Amino acid sequence: KPSANPPSRRGYAFKVKRLAQAPAFDGETEWEEWPVSMIQLDREPSRWSAGGAPVFARLAYDDKNLYVALQVVTFDAGKIRTGTEWGTDDGAEVSIAGKDGTYVLRGFAGGKLQCVTDAGISTDEASNLENAVQYVAKPFGQTRGGGRSEWAIPLETLGIQPKSGEKIPFNLATYRSEDGI
């Protein structure tokens, strides 16, 4: 039998809610500080459905920042890798189109943040954004659990002035060492 074609990429506009007050950066993503709906992220790069623990995101903005909150669930929280090697250690990636190119931020379960030049921005541009972003990561649970992270990405550093109805291309990805995706 011929194999089936993988599902198409999800490329849709998601409406991001404007916050009246910035969330606290404490690794908690409760409704009181993140009053926006959770989005369940696809986990399988091939686009086929993947079984296993889910990954959730919350997105918001204000006049200064794009806010991202992630909750990555694991079956064994003791296996979370806290290093800083993408594709080996647990982490999340936010890719966002700025005025002068695409910025790629990688936040790791151990609390480290990197802005890399993989999408063509200069080392100086990457360094400027890395120094401007607020990022915190925090584990939860003893056995079953996972990690939460919060990001405040300054739009001005990206050359973006937020306007109602504006579409800003960005992508979220996670890597969970427990199952290698």
C-alpha positions as CSV (number, residue, x, y, z in Angstrom):
1,K,0.0,0.0,0.0
2,P,1.2,3.5,-0.6
3,S,1.8,5.6,2.5
4,A,-0.6,8.4,3.2
5,N,0.5,12.0,2.9
6,P,1.0,13.8,6.2
7,P,-1.6,16.3,7.3
8,S,-1.1,19.9,6.1
9,R,0.7,22.5,8.3
10,R,-1.5,24.6,10.5
11,G,-1.0,28.1,9.3
12,Y,-3.8,30.1,10.7
13,A,-4.0,33.5,12.4
14,F,-4.6,33.3,16.1
15,K,-6.1,36.2,17.9
16,V,-3.9,37.3,20.8
17,K,-5.6,39.0,23.6
18,R,-4.4,42.4,24.9
19,L,-3.7,42.4,28.7
20,A,-4.5,45.3,30.9
21,Q,-1.7,44.3,33.3
22,A,1.5,42.4,32.6
23,P,1.7,38.9,34.2
24,A,4.1,38.3,37.1
25,F,7.1,36.4,36.0
26,D,7.2,33.6,38.6
27,G,6.7,30.4,36.5
28,E,3.0,30.2,37.4
29,T,0.4,30.5,34.7
30,E,-2.8,30.8,36.7
31,W,-6.0,32.4,35.2
32,E,-5.7,35.5,37.4
33,E,-2.5,36.7,35.7
34,W,-3.1,34.9,32.3
35,P,-6.8,35.5,31.6
36,V,-6.5,34.0,28.1
37,S,-7.5,30.6,26.7
38,M,-4.9,27.8,26.5
39,I,-4.0,26.4,23.1
40,Q,-2.9,22.8,22.8
41,L,0.2,22.6,20.5
42,D,0.9,19.8,18.1
43,R,3.9,17.9,19.2
44,E,4.9,15.7,16.3
45,P,7.2,17.5,13.7
46,S,5.8,15.1,11.0
47,R,2.3,16.7,11.6
48,W,0.8,13.3,12.4
49,S,-1.0,13.1,15.7
50,A,1.2,12.1,18.6
51,G,0.1,10.3,21.7
52,G,1.5,11.2,25.1
53,A,1.5,14.2,27.4
54,P,0.2,17.5,26.0
55,V,1.8,20.9,25.6
56,F,-0.2,24.0,26.2
57,A,0.4,27.7,25.5
58,R,-1.2,31.0,26.4
59,L,-0.5,34.1,24.3
60,A,-1.1,37.8,25.1
61,Y,0.3,41.3,24.4
62,D,0.3,44.9,25.6
63,D,1.9,48.1,24.3
64,K,5.4,46.7,25.1
65,N,5.6,43.0,24.9
66,L,4.3,39.7,23.4
67,Y,3.7,37.4,26.3
68,V,4.0,33.6,26.0
69,A,3.3,31.1,28.7
70,L,4.0,27.4,28.1
71,Q,3.1,24.3,30.1
72,V,4.9,21.2,29.0
73,V,3.6,18.1,30.7
74,T,5.7,14.9,31.1
75,F,5.1,11.4,32.4
76,D,8.2,11.5,34.5
77,A,9.3,14.9,35.8
78,G,12.5,13.4,37.1
79,K,13.7,12.9,33.5
80,I,13.6,16.6,32.5
81,R,17.0,17.6,31.1
82,T,18.0,21.2,32.2
83,G,21.0,21.8,29.9
84,T,21.1,24.2,27.0
85,E,21.5,22.0,23.9
86,W,18.5,22.3,21.6
87,G,17.2,18.9,20.5
88,T,18.8,17.2,23.5
89,D,17.7,19.2,26.6
90,D,14.1,20.2,27.4
91,G,13.1,23.6,26.0
92,A,10.9,25.7,24.0
93,E,11.5,27.9,20.9
94,V,9.7,31.1,19.9
95,S,10.4,32.2,16.3
96,I,9.0,35.7,15.5
97,A,9.2,37.9,12.5
98,G,10.7,41.3,13.4
99,K,11.3,44.3,11.2
100,D,14.7,43.2,10.0
101,G,14.3,39.4,10.0
102,T,13.2,36.4,12.0
103,Y,14.3,36.1,15.6
104,V,14.7,32.6,17.2
105,L,14.5,32.5,21.0
106,R,15.2,29.2,22.9
107,G,14.3,28.9,26.6
108,F,15.4,25.9,28.5
109,A,13.9,24.0,31.4
110,G,16.9,25.0,33.6
111,G,16.0,28.7,33.2
112,K,18.6,29.7,30.5
113,L,17.5,31.7,27.4
114,Q,19.3,32.0,24.1
115,C,18.6,34.0,21.0
116,V,20.3,32.3,18.0
117,T,21.1,33.5,14.5
118,D,19.7,30.4,12.8
119,A,17.1,32.4,10.8
120,G,19.6,35.0,9.6
121,I,19.7,37.9,12.1
122,S,23.1,39.2,13.1
123,T,24.9,38.3,16.3
124,D,24.3,41.8,17.6
125,E,20.6,41.7,16.9
126,A,20.4,38.3,18.7
127,S,22.3,39.6,21.7
128,N,20.2,42.7,22.0
129,L,17.0,40.7,22.0
130,E,18.4,38.0,24.4
131,N,19.3,40.8,26.9
132,A,15.9,42.4,26.6
133,V,13.6,39.3,27.0
134,Q,12.3,38.4,30.4
135,Y,12.2,34.6,30.8
136,V,11.6,32.3,33.7
137,A,11.2,28.5,33.8
138,K,9.9,26.4,36.7
139,P,9.3,22.7,37.1
140,F,6.1,21.4,38.6
141,G,5.1,18.0,40.1
142,Q,7.3,15.3,41.7
143,T,6.7,12.4,39.4
144,R,4.0,13.3,36.9
145,G,4.5,17.0,36.1
146,G,6.7,18.9,33.7
147,G,7.8,22.5,33.3
148,R,6.2,25.9,32.9
149,S,7.8,28.9,31.3
150,E,6.9,32.6,30.8
151,W,8.3,35.0,28.3
152,A,8.0,38.8,27.8
153,I,9.4,39.6,24.3
154,P,9.8,43.3,23.8
155,L,8.2,44.3,20.5
156,E,10.2,47.5,20.2
157,T,13.5,45.4,20.1
158,L,11.9,43.6,17.2
159,G,11.0,46.8,15.4
160,I,7.3,46.2,15.9
161,Q,4.6,48.7,17.0
162,P,1.5,46.6,18.1
163,K,-1.7,47.7,16.4
164,S,-5.1,46.2,16.6
165,G,-5.7,43.7,13.8
166,E,-2.0,43.4,12.9
167,K,-0.7,40.0,12.0
168,I,2.8,39.1,13.2
169,P,4.1,35.7,12.0
170,F,5.5,33.6,14.8
171,N,5.9,29.9,15.7
172,L,6.1,27.9,18.9
173,A,8.0,24.7,19.2
174,T,9.0,22.5,22.2
175,Y,11.5,19.7,22.7
176,R,10.8,17.2,25.4
177,S,13.7,14.8,26.0
178,E,11.4,12.2,27.6
179,D,10.2,11.2,24.2
180,G,12.6,12.9,21.9
181,I,10.0,15.3,20.3
